[in-house]
């Protein structure tokens, strides 16, 4: 299969398309799924969903994710990480390439990313006004986590704790989508969302393997850089086991309905990806099937769980 071509000025003559590509749109699907899961937990609790609030929540969650991706590209370009990444597997690793290929300047990409994050704030204030004050804390925590994943001085990924940040961010997406409808905190979105958030973290985790040399060169001390590819490869399976173990535990304890067990089916994809990683951790081009299976597992798990909860609504 032919590898997708990286973006260039010739392939993106329209300025709007250049900025759209900078958001890394293919990865925004996990945020869409996270919002659906949060809406489903609210609906399963007997709450009548408000379509307008649901739509605004979804649109601006996607905007925040796109902004965080652009900010990530900006700081990876500043560190020289993406420019040095000769082992990248586009479009999965090595950033969007819009800066390195001259589609956007470093300044343009940075302003764009921070502008998207800023645009989320008025929408969040409106959603807070029509739901409850607690949403401010969820929203601020989400924006802070998205920013801190790449940006100094925190640089969570460079400190080897990026997976904790990603897990927190996508759990907050589920929690926030539920909160807008429920107007209160509940354990239900946590029970449903933590496993999904862990699978999203595994997407970022497996993507670190092709990037390990460039990350080390740029001083990004990710988990894979710290442990080395041979030891770090087992971390993927541990994260997946924690995810599916969490869902099973929540179901056995009654926090999730029995039908939620259907969301364990993507474990097949997760463990096939773990097998791929175990065999090819040091061979970037051979990891493409594992990366694709990881994205599939996260998306399918969230969709199946959302569908199961919606079925009970």
C-alpha positions in Angstrom: 0.0 0.0 0.0 1.3 3.4 -1.0 2.2 5.7 1.9 0.1 9.0 1.9 2.0 12.0 0.6 3.0 14.7 3.1 1.4 18.1 2.7 3.1 20.7 0.5 2.2 24.1 -0.9 1.6 22.5 -4.3 -0.9 20.0 -2.9 -2.6 22.6 -0.7 -3.2 25.7 -2.8 -6.0 27.0 -0.6 -5.0 28.6 2.7 -7.9 27.2 4.6 -6.9 23.6 3.7 -3.4 24.3 4.9 -4.7 25.3 8.3 -7.2 22.4 8.4 -4.3 19.9 7.7 -2.4 21.5 10.6 -5.1 20.2 13.0 -4.2 16.6 12.0 -7.9 15.9 11.3 -7.5 12.1 11.0 -6.8 11.9 14.8 -9.8 14.1 15.8 -12.1 11.0 15.5 -11.2 9.9 19.0 -12.5 13.2 20.4 -15.7 12.7 18.5 -16.1 9.2 20.0 -15.3 10.5 23.5 -18.1 13.1 23.2 -20.5 10.4 22.1 -19.5 8.3 25.0 -20.2 11.2 27.5 -23.5 11.9 25.9 -24.4 8.2 26.2 -23.6 8.0 29.9 -25.9 10.9 30.5 -28.7 9.3 28.4 -28.2 6.0 30.2 -28.9 7.8 33.4 -32.3 8.9 32.1 -31.3 12.4 31.1 -33.0 13.9 28.1 -30.2 15.2 25.9 -30.2 18.8 24.7 -29.2 18.7 21.0 -27.9 22.3 21.0 -25.6 21.8 24.0 -24.5 18.5 22.6 -23.6 20.0 19.3 -21.7 22.9 20.8 -19.8 20.5 23.1 -18.8 18.3 20.2 -17.7 21.1 17.9 -15.6 22.9 20.5 -14.1 19.7 21.9 -12.9 19.0 18.3 -11.6 22.6 18.1 -9.6 22.2 21.3 -8.1 18.9 20.1 -7.1 20.5 16.8 -5.6 23.4 18.6 -3.6 21.1 20.9 -2.3 19.2 17.8 -1.2 22.5 16.2 0.5 23.6 19.4 2.2 20.2 19.7 3.6 20.7 16.1 4.8 24.2 17.0 6.8 23.0 20.0 8.2 20.0 18.3 9.3 22.2 15.5 11.0 24.6 17.9 12.9 21.7 19.6 14.0 20.4 16.2 12.3 17.1 16.9 10.1 16.8 13.8 12.9 18.1 11.5 15.2 15.4 12.7 12.6 12.6 12.4 13.8 10.5 9.5 12.1 7.4 10.8 8.6 9.0 10.9 5.6 7.0 9.6 3.4 9.7 8.0 0.6 10.5 8.8 0.8 8.7 12.1 4.0 10.0 13.5 6.4 13.0 13.0 3.7 15.7 13.2 1.6 17.1 10.4 4.7 18.3 8.5 3.1 21.6 7.6 6.0 23.5 9.2 8.8 21.3 7.9 7.5 21.3 4.4 6.9 25.1 4.3 3.1 25.0 4.2 2.9 27.2 7.3 5.6 29.1 9.0 6.5 28.3 12.6 4.9 31.6 13.7 1.7 30.9 11.7 1.4 27.4 13.2 1.9 28.7 16.7 -0.6 31.5 16.4 -3.1 29.2 14.8 -2.9 26.6 17.6 -3.2 29.1 20.4 -6.1 30.9 18.6 -8.1 27.6 18.4 -7.5 27.0 22.1 -8.6 30.6 22.9 -11.8 30.2 20.8 -12.9 27.3 23.1 -13.1 29.6 26.1 -16.3 31.6 25.2 -18.1 28.4 24.2 -17.1 26.9 27.5 -18.4 29.9 29.4 -21.7 29.7 27.5 -22.0 25.9 28.3 -21.2 26.7 31.9 -24.0 29.3 32.0 -26.5 26.7 30.7 -25.3 23.8 32.8 -23.4 24.4 36.1 -20.3 26.1 37.4 -18.4 22.8 37.8 -17.9 22.7 34.1 -15.3 25.6 34.4 -13.0 23.3 36.3 -13.4 20.5 33.7 -12.8 22.8 30.8 -9.8 24.5 32.3 -8.2 21.2 33.3 -8.7 19.9 29.8 -7.2 23.0 28.1 -4.3 23.0 30.6 -3.6 19.3 29.9 -3.7 19.7 26.1 -1.3 22.6 26.3 1.0 21.1 29.0 1.5 17.9 27.0 4.0 19.7 24.7 4.5 23.2 26.0 7.2 24.4 28.5 7.7 24.5 31.3 5.6 21.4 32.0 6.2 19.4 28.8 4.5 16.3 30.1 5.5 14.0 27.2 9.2 15.0 27.5 9.1 14.1 31.2 7.9 10.6 30.5 4.4 11.3 31.9 2.6 12.2 28.6 0.4 9.1 28.9 -1.0 10.3 32.2 -1.8 13.6 30.5 -3.5 12.0 27.5 -5.6 9.7 29.8 -6.7 12.6 31.9 -7.5 14.7 28.8 -9.8 12.1 27.2 -11.4 11.2 30.4 -12.2 14.9 30.9 -13.8 14.9 27.4 -16.2 12.1 28.4 -16.8 13.7 31.8 -17.4 17.1 30.4 -19.8 15.9 27.7 -21.8 14.1 30.4 -21.7 17.1 32.8 -23.1 19.6 30.2 -26.2 17.4 30.0 -26.4 16.2 33.7 -25.4 19.5 35.3 -23.6 17.6 38.0 -20.7 15.2 38.6 -21.3 11.5 38.4 -19.1 8.4 38.6 -20.8 6.9 35.6 -18.7 8.8 32.9 -15.6 7.8 34.9 -16.6 4.2 34.9 -17.3 4.3 31.1 -14.5 6.8 30.1 -11.3 5.6 31.8 -10.9 2.5 29.7 -11.5 4.5 26.5 -9.0 7.2 27.7 -6.4 4.5 28.3 -6.8 3.2 24.8 -6.3 6.7 23.4 -3.1 7.0 25.5 -2.0 3.8 23.8 -2.3 5.5 20.4 0.2 8.1 21.6 2.3 5.4 23.2 2.8 3.3 20.1 3.5 6.4 18.0 6.6 7.1 20.2 8.4 4.0 18.8 9.1 5.3 15.3 9.9 8.7 16.7 12.3 7.4 19.4 15.6 8.5 17.8 14.3 12.0 16.9 12.8 12.4 20.4 16.1 11.5 22.0 18.0 13.8 19.8 15.7 16.7 20.7 15.8 16.0 24.4 12.2 14.6 24.6 12.6 12.0 27.2 9.4 10.0 26.5 8.7 6.7 28.2 10.1 4.9 25.1 13.3 7.0 25.2 13.8 6.4 28.9 13.2 2.7 28.8 14.5 1.9 25.3 12.3 0.2 22.6 12.8 -3.4 23.8 11.7 -2.8 27.4 9.1 -0.1 26.5 7.2 -2.4 24.1 5.7 -4.3 27.0 4.1 -1.1 28.4 1.6 -1.2 25.5 0.1 -4.5 26.6 0.0 -3.3 30.2 -2.1 -0.2 29.3 -4.4 -2.3 27.2 -4.9 -4.9 30.0 -5.6 -2.1 32.5 -8.3 -0.7 30.1 -10.2 -3.9 29.6 -9.7 -5.0 33.2 -11.2 -1.7 34.3 -14.3 -2.2 32.1 -14.7 -5.7 33.4 -14.4 -4.6 37.0 -16.8 -1.7 36.6 -19.4 -4.1 35.0 -18.9 -6.7 37.8 -19.4 -4.0 40.4 -22.5 -2.7 38.8 -21.3 0.7 37.7 -21.7 -0.4 34.0 -24.5 -2.6 32.7 -23.8 -6.2 31.5 -24.3 -5.2 27.9 -21.2 -3.0 28.3 -19.1 -6.1 28.0 -19.5 -5.9 24.2 -16.9 -3.1 24.4 -14.3 -5.8 25.3 -14.4 -7.1 21.7 -11.7 -4.6 20.5 -9.3 -6.3 22.8 -8.6 -8.6 19.8 -7.3 -5.5 17.9 -5.3 -4.3 20.9 -3.5 -7.6 21.5 -2.8 -8.0 17.8 -1.2 -4.6 17.9 0.7 -5.6 21.0 2.0 -8.6 19.1 3.0 -6.4 16.2 4.9 -4.0 18.5 6.6 -6.9 20.3 8.0 -8.2 17.1 8.8 -4.9 15.3 9.4 -2.3 18.1 12.7 -1.2 16.4 11.3 -1.3 12.8 9.2 1.9 12.2 7.7 0.9 8.9 6.6 -2.5 10.2 4.6 -0.8 13.0 1.9 0.7 10.6 -0.5 -2.3 11.1 -0.1 -2.0 14.9 -0.7 1.7 14.8 -3.9 1.3 12.7 -5.1 -1.5 15.0 -4.5 0.8 18.1 -6.6 3.6 16.6 -9.3 1.1 15.6 -9.4 -0.4 19.1 -9.8 3.0 20.8 -12.5 4.1 18.4 -14.4 0.9 18.3 -14.3 0.4 22.1 -15.8 3.9 22.7 -18.4 3.4 20.0 -19.5 0.0 21.2 -19.7 1.2 24.8 -21.6 4.3 23.8 -24.1 2.2 21.7 -24.6 -0.2 24.6 -25.4 2.6 27.0 -27.6 4.4 24.5 -29.5 1.1 24.0 -30.6 1.3 27.7 -31.6 5.0 27.5 
